[in-house]
Amino acid sequence: MSEATTGKQPVITPTRIVIALCLAAPFVAMLWVSSYAKVEPLFAGIPFFYWYQMLWVLVSTVLTMVAYKLWQRDQRARKGGDAR
C-alpha cells in the first residue's frame, strides 16, 4: 500500500531532499531568464543564450539520472532489500 492510503505522513530524508534539488535545479535555471539573456560570451560562434540552454539539456539529463538512481536506492532501503 502507498503512504497516502495507509494514512502515514511521507518521510523526508536527506536523500529525498537531494532528489528534489536535482529535479528542481533545471527548472530554476531555465526560469531565471535574466541570468542568461545575453549574447556574450560566445562559444564556437554561438551566443551565450543558446549554448547555455543546450548545456542545461545535458546537465538536466545527468541530474535526472542521479535522482532516479537515488530514488531506486531509497526505495530498496525502505523495503529492506538489497536486490538490484
C-alpha positions as CSV (number, residue, x, y, z in Angstrom):
1,M,0.0,0.0,0.0
2,S,1.2,3.5,-0.6
3,E,1.8,6.1,2.1
4,A,-1.4,8.0,1.0
5,T,-3.7,5.1,1.5
6,T,-2.3,4.0,4.9
7,G,-2.6,7.5,6.4
8,K,1.2,7.8,7.1
9,Q,3.0,11.1,6.6
10,P,5.7,11.0,3.9
11,V,9.2,10.6,5.3
12,I,11.6,13.5,4.5
13,T,15.2,12.2,4.4
14,P,18.4,13.9,3.2
15,T,18.3,11.6,0.1
16,R,14.9,12.8,-0.8
17,I,15.9,16.4,-0.4
18,V,18.9,15.8,-2.8
19,I,16.5,14.2,-5.2
20,A,14.2,17.2,-5.1
21,L,17.1,19.6,-5.6
22,C,18.3,17.5,-8.6
23,L,14.9,17.8,-10.2
24,A,14.2,21.4,-9.3
25,A,17.6,22.8,-10.4
26,P,16.9,22.7,-14.2
27,F,13.6,24.5,-13.8
28,V,15.0,27.2,-11.7
29,A,17.9,27.7,-14.1
30,M,15.7,27.9,-17.1
31,L,13.0,30.1,-15.5
32,W,15.6,32.7,-14.3
33,V,15.9,34.1,-17.9
34,S,17.7,37.3,-16.9
35,S,20.7,35.3,-15.8
36,Y,21.4,34.1,-19.4
37,A,19.6,36.6,-21.7
38,K,22.8,37.9,-23.3
39,V,25.0,37.3,-26.3
40,E,28.5,37.3,-24.7
41,P,30.5,35.1,-24.2
42,L,30.4,33.3,-27.5
43,F,31.3,29.6,-27.7
44,A,32.4,28.5,-31.1
45,G,30.5,31.5,-32.6
46,I,27.2,30.5,-30.7
47,P,25.7,33.2,-28.5
48,F,25.6,32.5,-24.7
49,F,21.8,32.4,-24.8
50,Y,21.7,29.4,-27.0
51,W,24.7,27.4,-25.7
52,Y,23.7,27.9,-22.1
53,Q,20.3,26.3,-22.8
54,M,21.8,23.4,-24.7
55,L,24.3,22.9,-21.8
56,W,21.3,22.6,-19.5
57,V,19.8,19.8,-21.6
58,L,22.9,17.7,-20.8
59,V,23.0,18.8,-17.2
60,S,19.3,18.1,-16.8
61,T,19.8,14.6,-18.2
62,V,22.6,13.9,-15.7
63,L,20.7,15.3,-12.7
64,T,17.6,13.3,-13.6
65,M,19.6,10.1,-13.9
66,V,21.2,10.9,-10.4
67,A,17.8,11.5,-8.9
68,Y,16.4,8.2,-10.4
69,K,19.4,6.2,-9.0
70,L,19.0,7.8,-5.6
71,W,15.2,7.1,-5.7
72,Q,15.9,3.4,-6.5
73,R,18.4,3.1,-3.7
74,D,16.0,4.9,-1.3
75,Q,13.1,2.5,-2.2
76,R,15.3,-0.6,-1.8
77,A,16.4,0.7,1.6
78,R,12.8,1.3,2.7
79,K,11.8,-2.2,1.7
80,G,14.8,-3.7,3.4
81,G,16.1,-5.4,0.3
82,D,19.3,-5.2,-1.5
83,A,18.1,-6.7,-4.7
84,R,19.1,-4.8,-7.9
